[in-house]
């Protein structure tokens, strides 16, 4: 099974900060331009619900979560 992973498109990001507020263990904002910073490209299972919510609330669609399929699928 491959690991779940995140992608953050800084070109698409508008700096709203919803990801950092929703999942601060996984996302931050660049202090210079306010754009998304990815702290964990392969988030631990304990943070995946917050990651999914952050993806859903991102107004620009700048973050994508590629979730690994469970074993046997």
N, C-alpha and C positions, 0 to 999 in steps of 0.2 A: 504494500500500500504506500503510495506517495503521500508526503506531508501536505497538509492544507497550507496555502500561502496567500499572502496579500500583495496587491500591487497598488501603488499610489501614483497617480499621474499629476505631477506638479504643474504641468502646462495647462491642465484643465481645472485645477484647484482655484477657487476664488477666495480662500482664506476665511471662510465662515467659522471654522473652528468646531463645528458640530462633532466631528470625529474625536477630537481631543477631549471634548466635554463628555462624550458618551463612553469612550474607552481610553482613558488616560494612561492605562498601563501599556497600550499598544501604539497610540498616536500622540504626537505633539505638534506644535506649530513652530516654524522657523522664527526666531526672534527678529531677524532682519526683514523678511518679507511677509510673514504670517502664513505662509503656505504649509501644507501638510508635511510632517516628518514621520516616517514609519520607524517605530522603535523595535518592532518584532515582525519580520516578514513571514515567520511561521509561528503564529500566536498559539500559546498553550491552550489546551482544551478548556481550562477554567475561564478563559476570556473570550471564547468563541461566540457566545450569545451576545455579548456587548459589541463584538466586531460586526456581527450580522446587523445589529441595530444601527451601528455607525454607518455601514454601507447604505442602509435604507434611508437614513436622514441626511446624507450628504447632498446638498442642493445642486452640486455640479456633476455628480456622478463620477468623481475623480478617484474613488477607491473601489477596488474589485476584490472579492474574496473567492478564491478557488478552493473549495472544500473537497478534501479527499473523500472518496467513497469508502464506506465501511468495508471491512474484510468480507470477501465472498461476493462482491458486486463488481 
